[in-house]
């Protein structure tokens, strides 16, 4: 139930905000928090984590796992340590000792392909990565190789960023009953309206429209269209999404349980041409 999922996510985010203004969301159910100076006067980061988990449990009847550490990489490792519903603290003086025996696959961003490449070099654990010559890692993997070596030492200088740039906005809904493709128009229009309202807050044109569908057997389909000229209204967005629906080639009796409409490909200031002089008229 994605609607309830988003509602719970907002409620959890509200609990975070009682403790710190420095919140970096990663997804609907995960975020980094910098509690070096917290808003509630609690003496330690561990106390803040315990309080947040207790408030989530008491107010939302949900469990939450937390990791406490001196940087984002170690905090991510710690948050996975005692799932579900756990709390783990990595103290700076024990960081290298604790992460050394872990698989390199535990490093965020190291997926199966990268893990296989590291394995070919005899690197299976973080301790192996730490013992590898950084020059070799840079030769094989460029700057990312040096980054991996830093992480193996527990070094991560990234700050908690509260202004992560949005790369997409979307809205989706799961139906009480599965519907045929021909029955989706009002739902597509409703999701387009919600997406358009969210996109207006960003005040940046978006060039790519995405239609997402999930069939009754949980198969996910996406269709997208990128145009030189962004849609200019909610109705225009809805019409593009409806046109994308025509590109679905499944049997007509296929039923769908979810529809979503999204926008991406937002313009950056450097992507735009020079402003015309008249656009400055009336600015005081």
Protein Blocks (a to p, Z undefined) as FASTA:
>chain_A
ZZlmmmmmmmmmmmmmmmocbdcdfbfkbccddfkbackopabfklmmmmmmmmmmmmno
pacdddddfbfklmmmmmmmmcghiacdddfklmmmmmmmpcfklpghiafklmmmmmmn
opabfklmmmpcfklmmmmnommlmmmmmmmnopafbdcdfkbccfbdcdddddfbdcdf
klmmmmmmmmmmmmmmmmmmnopacfbdcdddddfkopacddddddfbdcfbfklmmmmm
mmmmmmpccdfkbccfbdcdddehiacfklpccddfklmgoiZZ
